[in-house]
Amino acid sequence: MKSLVLALVACSLWISAGGAQEPFYQGKTVTIRVGFTAGGAFDVWARVIAQYMGKYIPGNPTIVVQNMTAGGSMIAANYVYSVAKPDGLTLGIVSPGIYIQQISGHQEVRFEWFKYSWIGSPEKTDRIFYIRADTPYRALEDLRNAVAPPKCGATGIGTAAYYFPRFLQEAFGLKLTMVPGYQGAADANLAIEKGEVQCWCGSVQAYFGSEPGRTWAKTGFVRVLTQGGQKRHANLPEAPTVWELLDKHKISDVHKRVAKILVLPDEMGRPFFGPPGIPADRLKTLRDGFVKMMNDPDMIAEAKKRGLEPSTMTGEEVEALGRELGTLPPEVIRRLKPLLE
């Protein structure tokens, strides 16, 4: 009997030791694949996350950033979805606007947007459309009568830098020549400085949070013609919102509905995610670590120092927004397709 008791005690100790195994992330390296070049807002956020999030994940993994450009972040999105293992060691940050390419049936898409393992988003964004101030266009409506349509830089066709100007073009009858193919905002802004293109659609946060936007805002090198937020940004009181212009010009309800779909990615901001199928406990670990990081005073100070505007969206909230984006009626989808061509 005594030997049986000892055997049971030994077995119990063995099970306890097994249950106290080291955290999964201990000694591991997590890689964040960013869909744009270094220096843009998506890249800066990835590097802030890499700097601070590891200490809020049990095991304190090393987190590194790798830029995987091209296709307006399509390459990175496809990689995380189709190539990366669902082990929680490869994550991604890409443009949320590329979901529109999926619903439009583009062949380049190798993902189903709503099946990613969502971790959260560190910042919501608002669209702005700006043009060099030395052009003769002082208001969006002036582009209706452009003799030589200004060239507007863009990244991939499915990104907001492309489809938002295309929406403005269709809704208001603007004359624009879209020039897609830039790797990110930094490249497009350099092209604006060189005079290769004259206009660009970015975010308020990137414009005021990084160069050359900060300097341009002070010198007046570019002029913001419209913004996509529901109300005018505090730093852009003179630039009308697209909603004001839609009402002013009595644009159709169909266009207003499309506009609502096109600005929804800005609510998602800078989505941070992993491949489909990350184990539930591991995904919870990442989500919890992300939320704790977003409440870190040092992280908040660092983000603001870099010109970012932290506004936490949890993984669960991103998922809910994703479900909303996924319920598009056929007539809206048909209206979206021309904006991506």
Buried (B, 14 or more C-beta within 10 A) or exposed (E): EEEEEEEEEEEEEEEEEEEEEEEBBEEBEBBBBBBBBBBBBBBBBBBBBBBBBBBBBEEBBEBEBEBBBBBBBBBBBBBBBEEBEBBBBBBBBBBBBBBBBBBBEBEBBBBEBBEBBBBBBBBBBBBBBBBBBEBEBEEBBBBEEBEEBBBBBBBBBBBBBBBBBBBBBBBBEBBBBBBBBBBBBBBBBBBBBEEEBBBBBBBBBBBBBBEBBEEBBEEEBBBBBBBBBEEBBEEBEEBBBBBBBBEEEEBEEEBBBBBEBBBBBBBBBBBBBBBBEBEEEBBEBBBBBBBBBBEBEEBBEBBEEBBBBBEBBBBEBBBEBBEEBEEBEEEBBEBBEEBBE
